[in-house]
Amino acid sequence: MSRLLLVRHGTTDFNTGRRFMGQSDIELSAEGCRQAEKLRDYLAREKIDAAYSSDLRRALVTAEVICQERGLEIVTCPELRECDYGECEGLTFGEIGSRYPEVAARCINFTLDLEFPGGECFRDFFERTGRFIKRLDSHQPEETVLVVAHDGVLKALLCTMLGIDGSHWWQLRLDTASLSIMETHPRGARLTRLNDVCHLAVGDG
């Protein structure tokens, strides 16, 4: 395996409105595009040998901006899509609480048995995202791999690769346009950076 640059996509209007986005294919906002450009500049001196992205536009566009002028093919991976929130997509947590109080209660008292109406169970979500890890087996230890995806996906990957029980998923925080870094070894993975957003302050006065 290899060194992994784990990037959450830039901001969207749904993020600003604190709405559950899930697999709705929402575009980056103007701010999200600026964040992607700051990530590109922040990573300009990083060697990147391969790039993977969710096939949802907010992640893919973030990856495309980061990889500008690198000549890399971005491999899109459906298994990197965010959790399917079903009928809860587009709603705020307050709206979910009004329409689906039992779902809101399970969100607060999170377990992997949480399932959204018309959507995905978190156990299935963890299994799906875990399948992506097998793609990394083809990379050499000296390679650096960019992975651009979503909050839930990246937290699931972190839990799986670090051997953390998935029930602790909610205790990780990954802001939009954040960078986390993992180094992989025969004995397992090591987290060397988590939720780095220092690049977003550049140029903001």
Legacy VTK file of the C-alpha trace (Angstrom):
# vtk DataFile Version 3.0
C-alpha trace
ASCII
DATASET POLYDATA
POINTS 205 float
0.000 0.000 0.000
1.149 3.620 0.219
0.852 7.141 1.633
-2.702 8.465 1.379
-3.839 12.075 1.033
-7.474 12.024 2.178
-9.390 15.118 1.064
-12.977 16.056 1.809
-14.640 17.964 -1.038
-15.137 21.726 -0.925
-18.211 23.468 0.437
-21.635 23.339 -1.224
-24.828 25.278 -0.560
-26.140 22.199 1.267
-23.142 22.333 3.623
-23.800 26.017 4.297
-27.473 25.269 4.976
-26.540 22.240 7.133
-28.631 19.917 4.988
-28.105 16.189 4.641
-26.603 15.782 1.177
-25.918 12.085 0.846
-25.852 10.911 -2.760
-27.629 14.000 -4.129
-25.264 15.272 -6.828
-24.776 18.824 -5.551
-22.223 21.134 -7.185
-19.553 23.048 -5.308
-20.492 26.586 -4.332
-18.291 29.514 -5.349
-16.625 29.228 -1.938
-16.140 25.516 -2.482
-14.338 26.199 -5.758
-12.034 28.673 -3.984
-11.339 26.061 -1.315
-10.407 23.514 -3.988
-7.973 26.017 -5.507
-6.376 26.578 -2.101
-5.992 22.828 -1.711
-4.362 22.662 -5.137
-1.859 25.328 -4.135
-1.254 23.730 -0.731
-0.465 20.382 -2.356
1.532 21.844 -5.252
4.837 20.487 -3.924
3.405 17.099 -3.011
4.204 14.156 -5.254
0.930 12.506 -6.265
1.192 9.245 -8.183
-2.491 8.322 -8.451
-5.860 9.918 -7.779
-9.226 8.446 -6.829
-12.509 10.269 -6.337
-16.150 9.695 -5.606
-18.121 10.027 -8.824
-20.359 12.702 -7.279
-19.610 16.125 -8.749
-18.638 17.955 -5.567
-15.822 15.465 -4.972
-14.825 14.964 -8.598
-14.527 18.692 -9.317
-12.415 19.105 -6.157
-10.131 16.330 -7.415
-9.954 17.846 -10.899
-8.887 21.224 -9.512
-6.220 19.646 -7.292
-4.857 17.599 -10.203
-4.732 20.443 -12.724
-1.528 20.281 -14.772
-0.464 16.981 -13.191
-1.534 14.831 -16.141
-3.152 12.285 -13.822
-6.193 10.214 -14.674
-8.723 10.520 -11.857
-10.297 7.125 -11.216
-13.939 7.572 -10.183
-15.207 5.061 -7.635
-18.917 4.565 -6.813
-17.892 2.921 -3.546
-16.616 6.351 -2.435
-20.078 7.918 -2.657
-21.498 9.375 0.536
-24.031 7.365 2.534
-27.460 7.259 0.880
-29.751 9.184 3.211
-32.846 8.322 1.185
-35.867 10.431 2.061
-33.770 12.515 4.455
-31.599 14.010 1.714
-32.065 17.762 1.431
-33.417 18.043 4.983
-31.852 19.717 8.004
-31.517 17.741 11.213
-34.426 19.707 12.660
-36.611 18.757 9.708
-35.604 15.112 10.077
-36.552 15.326 13.748
-40.022 16.599 12.815
-40.676 14.053 10.033
-38.709 11.041 11.275
-38.194 11.439 15.043
-37.042 7.830 15.421
-34.297 8.392 12.831
-33.156 11.589 14.561
-32.995 9.722 17.862
-30.819 7.013 16.276
-28.542 9.705 14.827
-28.000 11.127 18.312
-27.461 7.664 19.843
-25.408 6.464 16.880
-24.828 2.803 16.137
-24.070 1.017 12.882
-27.700 -0.156 12.837
-28.775 3.378 11.864
-30.747 3.223 8.611
-32.398 6.058 6.721
-35.899 5.623 5.217
-35.455 4.672 1.583
-31.693 4.871 2.054
-28.712 2.949 3.350
-27.893 1.178 6.605
-24.560 2.230 8.094
-23.372 -1.389 8.271
-23.853 -1.672 4.503
-22.229 1.750 4.061
-19.121 0.626 5.965
-18.963 -2.573 3.923
-19.242 -0.599 0.663
-16.579 1.938 1.524
-14.316 -0.827 2.824
-14.256 -2.379 -0.650
-12.339 0.668 -1.875
-9.345 -0.279 0.270
-8.690 -3.291 -1.968
-7.972 -0.876 -4.829
-4.950 0.379 -2.907
-3.236 -3.021 -2.918
-1.859 -2.366 -6.399
0.183 0.639 -5.240
3.801 0.504 -4.148
4.886 1.696 -0.674
6.736 4.689 -2.144
3.646 5.987 -3.962
1.420 8.835 -2.763
-2.282 8.431 -3.527
-4.916 11.175 -3.475
-8.416 10.170 -2.361
-11.165 12.803 -2.635
-14.494 11.874 -1.093
-17.049 12.833 1.533
-17.216 13.315 5.287
-18.862 9.991 6.072
-16.766 8.027 3.592
-13.428 9.326 4.830
-14.381 8.759 8.468
-15.419 5.195 7.609
-12.087 4.598 5.848
-10.188 6.012 8.827
-12.030 3.732 11.248
-11.549 0.655 9.075
-7.861 1.209 8.324
-6.968 2.164 11.906
-8.931 -0.728 13.381
-11.334 1.573 15.229
-14.810 0.204 15.869
-17.270 1.852 13.494
-19.487 2.924 16.378
-16.896 5.674 17.030
-17.391 7.076 13.499
-19.294 10.105 14.812
-16.369 11.156 17.047
-14.181 12.121 14.072
-14.493 15.593 12.558
-13.545 16.370 8.969
-14.311 19.869 7.702
-14.967 20.670 4.064
-11.769 20.933 1.995
-9.768 19.367 4.828
-6.667 17.222 4.382
-5.845 14.137 6.409
-2.805 11.934 5.794
-2.244 8.246 6.469
0.866 6.149 6.028
0.313 2.466 5.368
2.672 -0.253 6.558
2.650 -4.061 6.582
1.541 -3.928 10.222
-1.294 -1.531 9.433
-1.985 2.171 8.951
-0.758 5.208 10.877
-2.558 8.564 10.954
-0.094 11.437 10.649
-2.461 14.356 10.042
-6.170 14.865 10.691
-8.551 17.585 9.475
-5.853 20.046 8.381
-7.554 23.255 7.168
-4.709 25.740 7.639
-4.588 26.323 3.874
-8.096 27.784 3.908
-6.931 30.828 5.863
-4.409 31.761 3.166
-5.439 34.943 1.361
-8.344 35.640 3.701
-6.684 38.689 5.231
LINES 1 206
205 0 1 2 3 4 5 6 7 8 9 10 11 12 13 14 15 16 17 18 19 20 21 22 23 24 25 26 27 28 29 30 31 32 33 34 35 36 37 38 39 40 41 42 43 44 45 46 47 48 49 50 51 52 53 54 55 56 57 58 59 60 61 62 63 64 65 66 67 68 69 70 71 72 73 74 75 76 77 78 79 80 81 82 83 84 85 86 87 88 89 90 91 92 93 94 95 96 97 98 99 100 101 102 103 104 105 106 107 108 109 110 111 112 113 114 115 116 117 118 119 120 121 122 123 124 125 126 127 128 129 130 131 132 133 134 135 136 137 138 139 140 141 142 143 144 145 146 147 148 149 150 151 152 153 154 155 156 157 158 159 160 161 162 163 164 165 166 167 168 169 170 171 172 173 174 175 176 177 178 179 180 181 182 183 184 185 186 187 188 189 190 191 192 193 194 195 196 197 198 199 200 201 202 203 204
